[in-house]
Amino acid sequence: MNRTFLCSAIEGLTSEYGYNFQQGDESHYPTTVCRYPSAFLMQPEFVSIEGRKHGRITYHISLHLAKQGAKLSPAELNSTLDEMEQEMTNIFINLSKKERIVVVDNLTIAPSKSIIDNHGALNLVAEADVTTIF
């Protein structure tokens, strides 16, 4: 229930920025990106639960954003990465405003070390702990 809500909320937020949303395991990431810009949500990892009939569940989230970057000049590359960082920040700010989200903690955003294609795609990854209520 909370996992479905969380994934759906992230899908909606990434689509607001024009990203083609996909979700799955890390091993499927490179093969599922078929068009850019792309957002890929790794399966949320269940971290902890507090309560029985009502309480909190915390998930660890890993979200990748990717855009085509092969033909960009160094200045355009920096500008695109800056834009992607702002979009990623906004996605998590807006996620924290959802009614069933208690808090977004430990947010980190960095260029990904994963290579998703051989055409120079820019890949940014955000990781965070997201606490939801049930």
C-alpha positions in Angstrom: 0.0 0.0 0.0 2.7 2.6 1.0 5.1 1.3 -1.6 2.5 1.7 -4.3 1.6 5.2 -3.2 5.3 6.2 -3.0 6.1 4.8 -6.5 3.0 6.4 -8.0 3.9 9.8 -6.4 7.4 9.7 -7.8 6.1 8.7 -11.3 3.8 11.7 -11.3 6.5 14.1 -10.1 9.0 12.9 -12.7 6.4 13.1 -15.5 5.8 16.7 -14.7 9.3 17.4 -15.9 8.8 15.3 -19.0 10.7 12.2 -18.0 9.8 8.8 -19.3 9.3 6.9 -16.1 10.4 3.3 -15.6 10.8 1.2 -12.4 12.6 -2.0 -11.7 15.7 -3.7 -10.4 19.2 -2.3 -10.8 20.1 -5.0 -13.3 17.3 -3.9 -15.6 18.2 -0.2 -15.6 20.4 -0.1 -18.7 18.1 -2.1 -20.9 14.9 -0.3 -20.0 16.0 3.2 -21.1 14.5 3.5 -24.6 14.1 7.3 -24.9 15.3 10.4 -23.2 14.7 12.1 -20.9 14.3 9.1 -18.7 13.6 8.5 -15.0 14.3 5.1 -13.5 13.2 4.2 -9.9 15.0 1.3 -8.3 12.7 -0.9 -6.3 12.3 0.9 -2.9 14.1 -0.8 -0.1 12.1 -1.4 3.1 14.2 0.0 5.9 11.9 0.1 9.0 8.4 0.1 10.4 6.9 1.6 13.5 3.5 0.6 14.7 1.1 -2.2 13.8 -2.3 -0.9 12.6 -1.1 2.6 12.0 2.4 4.1 12.1 5.4 4.8 9.8 7.3 2.9 7.2 10.7 4.1 5.9 12.0 3.2 2.5 15.4 3.9 0.9 14.8 5.4 -2.6 17.2 5.5 -5.5 16.1 7.6 -8.5 18.0 8.0 -11.7 17.4 10.8 -14.2 19.0 10.5 -17.6 19.2 12.9 -20.6 21.0 12.7 -23.9 24.4 14.4 -23.7 26.5 13.2 -26.6 26.4 16.3 -28.7 26.6 18.9 -25.9 29.5 21.3 -25.5 31.2 21.5 -22.1 29.1 24.6 -21.2 25.9 22.9 -22.4 26.8 19.8 -20.4 27.3 21.8 -17.2 24.0 23.7 -17.8 22.1 20.5 -18.4 23.5 18.9 -15.3 22.6 22.0 -13.3 19.1 21.8 -14.7 18.8 18.1 -13.8 20.0 18.7 -10.2 17.3 21.4 -9.8 14.7 19.1 -11.2 15.8 16.3 -8.9 15.7 18.6 -5.9 12.2 19.8 -6.9 11.0 16.3 -7.3 12.0 15.4 -3.7 10.8 18.8 -2.3 7.4 18.1 -3.9 7.4 14.5 -2.7 7.9 15.7 0.9 4.7 17.8 0.5 2.5 14.7 -0.3 -0.1 14.0 2.4 1.2 10.5 3.3 4.9 11.5 3.4 6.3 12.3 6.8 9.8 13.3 5.8 12.5 12.9 3.2 15.9 12.4 4.9 19.5 12.0 3.9 19.0 13.2 0.3 22.1 13.0 -1.9 22.4 13.9 -5.5 25.4 13.0 -7.7 26.4 12.0 -11.2 25.9 8.2 -11.5 28.8 5.9 -12.1 26.5 3.6 -14.1 26.9 3.6 -17.9 23.5 3.2 -19.5 24.4 3.6 -23.1 27.4 4.2 -25.3 26.1 7.5 -26.6 27.2 9.8 -23.8 23.9 10.0 -21.8 24.0 12.2 -18.7 22.9 10.2 -15.6 22.2 11.7 -12.2 21.2 9.6 -9.2 19.4 10.7 -6.0 19.2 8.6 -2.9 17.0 9.3 0.1 15.2 7.8 3.0 11.5 8.5 2.7 9.1 7.9 5.7 5.5 7.3 5.0 2.5 6.9 7.2 -0.1 4.2 7.2 
